Amino acid sequence: MASNSALFQPIKIGKTQLDHRVVLAPLTRFRSDENHVPTALQQEYYAQRATKGGLLISEATFISPTAGAYPGAPGIYSKMQVEGWKPVTDAVHAKGGVIYLQLWHVGRVTASAILPNNVLPVSASPIAMKGRNMYSKKDNEVPHALTVEEIQSVIKNYAQAAKNAIAAGFDGVEIHGANGYLIDQFTNSCSNKRMDQYGGSIENRTRMALEVVKAVTDAVGAERVGIRLSPWSEANQIYDDTPYDTWGYLVEQLQARHGKMAYIHMVEPRDDFSRRTRNDTANSLDPFRRVWKGTFLSAGGYTTNPQLAAKIADETGNLIVFGRAFIANPDIVERLKNGWPLTKYNRKTFYSQGAVGYTDYPFYDPATSSTKANL
Ligand SMILES: Cc1cc2nc3c(=O)[nH]c(=O)nc-3n(C[C@H](O)[C@H](O)[C@H](O)COP(=O)(O)O)c2cc1C
């Protein structure tokens, strides 16, 4: 890959100057402790992937005790969690890196069996996911449809979590509006059958996303807030009847109301993570790129086709987000710049515990032209 590619040119997100455009995707890895507090292992993992002027996005992080409660996933609602994140952000900053925290509420994609006081999962509408829940080992439950008052309370949780993230040393936050989780359950037509101001029309279905953005940008400043969206994702049994119209409206509104936001981060239609065989060339993020005038992040499909990263960066000026390839290549920035080979990821250790498949992927050693165990 040509080292003069736009991939290796500086760009700004908010007021923060980046030196290059290779970004660590938000990646859930379940290495936090039983209180959802980040561990020393996580500090090492993020520090390994930090580069001078490079953006890392944290794994999805719970905004409240009832936002998901998956064992091993981190939170940002307790004092212990804020303290636990500080060594992580310090370690990234020590290498000149930039790190955003991804704010997460999973909505219906959890189970009362693991939620505090066994409360029911919540969503836009009382529509259960098909199949068995991996935590309860029972059929997925019919979620409780949030009342308008409860929606306001969840939105406050997002704002407080964003403030906590800044207190923990993060440079900004990314609102997780993708992949079929709570915000996406409001946005998508399949999971939102509400009859009130949060359902029905596109204006109403995107109200939740826009109100979260408003609250979070009010809380920490627009220049420290990004949002992730995935119009074609079918993760967690989500789909929308009119993706261009739905996300077209949402992006237009973000531009009109929150044009100073740090970035919009979108998942490419070809992304094969949530639907492993996806190769969607009929659809494109280009219409959204044309509407959003600020910084744009593109994710999905670069792990399996890294050559595409330079091409899309050169054509669009976008930042390019790597998921699975960044898991397996802590030094991916150097590898791409120098044309060194990439290590293949091991799916079996994505969600396992401990260092194996997490902090033990090798750094490339140019002296011996081979991969060497990570120090
Ligand atoms: C192990 C794993 C965990 C993930 N966790 C998250 C997450 O916490 N938040 C999120 O928005 N996407 C998550 N994703 C999706 C990735 O951010 C990314 O969009 C996807 O892997 C496609 O990029 P890739 O082809 O470079 O891997 C995850 C993907 C993987 C493989």
The ligand as a Gaussian input file, in Angstrom:
#p B3LYP/6-31G(d) Opt

LIG

0 1
 C      -15.272000      -9.565000      18.287000
 C      -16.088000      -8.425000      17.755000
 C      -16.692000      -7.546000      18.633000
 C      -17.421000      -6.448000      18.167000
 N      -17.920000      -5.548000      19.067000
 C      -18.486000      -4.405000      18.617000
 C      -18.853000      -3.370000      19.540000
 O      -18.646000      -3.466000      20.756000
 N      -19.435000      -2.263000      19.025000
 C      -19.666000      -2.107000      17.673000
 O      -20.202000      -1.069000      17.258000
 N      -19.304000      -3.067000      16.789000
 C      -18.695000      -4.178000      17.221000
 N      -18.249000      -5.104000      16.313000
 C      -18.278000      -4.798000      14.861000
 C      -16.937000      -4.166000      14.446000
 O      -16.771000      -2.881000      15.040000
 C      -16.783000      -3.992000      12.917000
 O      -17.794000      -3.160000      12.424000
 C      -16.846000      -5.323000      12.194000
 O      -15.950000      -6.255000      12.782000
 C      -16.518000      -5.171000      10.712000
 O      -15.201000      -4.722000      10.533000
 P      -14.045000      -5.753000      10.051000
 O      -14.513000      -6.323000       8.744000
 O      -12.818000      -4.893000       9.897000
 O      -13.884000      -6.780000      11.117000
 C      -17.547000      -6.235000      16.759000
 C      -16.959000      -7.145000      15.880000
 C      -16.226000      -8.221000      16.354000
 C      -15.546000      -9.142000      15.371000

